[in-house]
Every structure is written in structure tokens, then in C-alpha cells.
Amino acid sequence: MIGRRAALALLAGGAAPWSLPAAHAGAQIEEPLADSVRTALGSAIANSAPPVPQFPDTESRLAYLRWLGAMSPRLARRKAEWHERKEFLQTVWYESRRAGLDTALVLGLIQVESAFRKFAVSRVGARGYMQVMPFWSRLIGDGDAGKLFHMQTNLRFGCVILRHYIDRERGDLFMALGRYNGSRGKAPYPNAVFAASRRWRFNDPGLPRSGAAGN
């Protein structure tokens, strides 16, 4: 559930999303982690291949394919090669849902953080698509921050960290996004992410209008 501040931020964020600056965030703070968070991040380092989505039925698979078909043209400016674009979108879809996150929100965050640049590095040293700070690799793995440029590792870390912050903030997306950015309680970063996420909303034409998905 989006809190009151998040709803206000959605209304206030009117900037054109593709004009937003990139690679300015990632100033997460080192803090104690729950065992479940450590496990999720550790497994990301161990896996190298893009995840393969599993579907309980044919309609679920078709819904995913409709989403993929809608998102791919929107991302073509940033990732021209189809295979790379497909693997990226498939991994974002998988990792966002695995972490219980809105896929459009995650794509908006990536847009603001790195402008979809795999090797983006911020002025504070945050790395990759979701601008993950190097200390996370030291806390979870072998300390090799270069692994944060690996697509699945970066997206898994970013989604799990954001989920961790949402839980810490008791579901308040506005505060959680600020914590992710290192600007907790300040509006510019959450506003930018909420505004960017609008580009990635998807109303599934294959579903009844009242049940259209927002991912």
C-alpha cells in the first residue's frame, strides 16, 4: 500500500522522465541485515544465468508475454539489441516479483539511478543498473564489488535492498525510496522515481478492465 506521502509525490512528480539525471543515488547506509536478506543476496552472487520465469498456467505465461511485448519498444532507445533487452526485462520482471515489488516502480528506479546503463558508477561509487553500494558485496559475499556489474546480481541486490527498506519503513514507499537514495524524508528522489515509473505502467489488454495489471 502506498502511503499518503507517496500518493502526494505521485501527483507532484510532473517532470519528463527521460530528462531526469542518472547515477546520482546509491548512497545506502551499512546496517544490520535479517538472515532472510543475507540469504537472498548471497544466492544472487552464486547464480550467473538470467532467471527463467515459471508460470502456473498458460494465461499467466501469455500475460507475461504481453507485458514483455509492451515493454520492449519502450526500452529500445536504451537497449537496441533484442536479446539483451529481453534478458534484462525478464530479469527485472522476475526479481521485482520475487521481492514483492511493483515492476514499474523498479524500472522507474533504474531509469533514475542509471538510465539503464549496466556499468554506471556514481560519484560515491555505487554500481550498475540499480546503483548498489560496494559494501553490500563485502557484507554478503567475497568483497568483489565488480560482481555488482553482473546483471542478475545487481538487480537481485537492488530489489532485495529496496524490499528491505520498505519493510523497515513499514510499507511507506516515499520513505523507503529516500532511504535507498540516502536522502530519507526529502522529496526530490522519490518524486523522480514515481514520475519515471509512469512510463513503465502496463494495462493488460488481455484482462478485464477492472482487473488490469499495473506491472
N, C-alpha and C positions, 0 to 999 in steps of 0.2 A: 504494500500500500504506500502510495506517495504521500508524504507529509504535507502540511499546509505550506511550508516554505518552498518545498519542491514545486507545488502547484503554482505558486506565485512566480517562481523562477521560470516555469514553462511559459507563462503569459508574458513575462518581461523579456525573454530572450528573443529579440527580433532581428539579430544580425544575420547576414547572409552566411550560411555555414561554411561554404567553401573558401570564404575570405578570412577565416579565423586563423590565428597564428598557430604554429606547430612546435612540438618538442619543448614546451615551457614547463611541464609538470614533472611528476615522478618524484617529488620530494617527500616520499613516505617516511615515517619515523620508525626506527627499530624498536620493537616492543615484544613482550612475551606472546607466544602463539599457542593456541589449543592444539592438542595432539592431532585432531582431525585435519587442521590446516597444514600441519607439518607433513602428514601422510599424503595429502593431495598434492602439495608442492613437490615432495620427494618423488612421487610417481611420474611427474612431468619430466624430471631430469632423466629418469630411466627409460622413457619412451622416446622414440625418434620418428616414427612414421605418423602421418596425419591420421586422426581417428576416423573410423568408418562408422557412420551413423547406423543404428539398428532401429527397425520400426516394428511396432506390434501388429500392424495390418497394412493393407495396400493403400488405403485412403491416407494414412499418416505419411507414407512414403510419397504419395502424389502431392500432398500439401507441402512437404519439404521441397520437392522438385519445382513446384510453382513459386515458392519463396526464392529458391536459387535462381530461377529464370528471371524473376523481377529484380533481384539484387545485382546480378551480373552486369547488365548495361549501366547501372548507376556507378559501378566501380571501374568501368573500362578506362576511364581517363587516367586512373591511378595505376591500374594493372592491366596492361594491354594484352598479355598472353593468357589465353583461356585456361590452360591447365593450372597455371599459378593462381589465377583468380578463383577458380573452382576449389582448389585445395585450401586457400585462405578462407573463403566464405564457409566451406564445410567445417573447418576447424573452429571458426568463430561461433557458428551455429551450435556445434557440439559442446564447446567449452562453456558458452554462456548458459545453455540449458542445464548442463551438468552442475553449474554453480547456482542455479535458480535465479538467473538474471534475465532481464529483458534484452534480447539480441539487438534490437535497435539502439538501446542505450549503450551497449558495449561498442557497437560500430560508431556511434557518435563520439564516445570517449576516445576511440582510436583515431578518429578524424582530427580531434582537437589535439591529442597528445603528439602524434607523429605524422599526420597527413598520410597515413598508410605506408610509411617508409620503414622497411624492415630493419635498416641499420641506423635509424635515427638515434642521436645521442644528445641529451640536454646539457645545459651548462653545469648542472650538478651531477652529471654522469649517468643519469637514467638511460636505459637502453631499450631499443626495439619498439615494436608496434604500440605496446601499452606502457612504455616508459617505466620499466621496472628498475628499482634501485639495486645496485650491485650487492648490497649487504644481504639481500634475500638469498642469493646463491651461497653465501657464506653460512647463513643460518640453517639452510636446508641441505645443501649439497657439499661439493668439494671446494667451493670458493671460486670456481672458474666462471667469472662474470661473462665470458664470451658465449657461454651456453644460453644466455638470455637473448641472444640474437636468433636462436633457433625458433622457428615459427610456433610450433606446438608448445614448447616450453614457455615462451613469452606469453602466449595467450592464456595458457593454463595458470601461470603465475598471476597475471593481471586480473583474471576473472576470480580466482580464489581470494586474492588480496582485497578486491572490491567487495566480495561477499563477506569477508571478514570484517571490513569496515562498516558495512550495512548492519551486520549483526551487533557490532559494538555500539552503533548509533540507534539501535532498536528500530530499524526499518526506515529511518529518516534519510532519504536519498540525498537531499541537499547537504546535510552534514557529512554524510559518508563520502560524497564526491569531494568535498572540501578537505577531508582527511586524506583522501587518496592523493590530492594535489599538494598537500602541505599548507593549505590555506583555510583550515576549518573555520566555518562561520562567516566567510566572506563570499559575496555573491558572484563575482565575475566568472570563476571557473565553472561552478555548477550551471550557471546561465548558459555558458558557451556549450557545454555538453548537452544540455536539454535542447538547445536550439539546433545543434548538429544532428541530434538523434531523429529529428523530424524527417530528414532526408531518407532515413532507413526504415520508416514505418511501412508496413505491408498489410493491406486489407485483402485477404484471400478471396478472389472471385469465385473460388470453388466451394465456399462455405455460405450459409445463410447470412444475410446482412447483420442480423443481431448477434451472430457468433463469429464475426470476422476477427481474425487474429491480428494483434498489433506487433508481432515479431517480424 
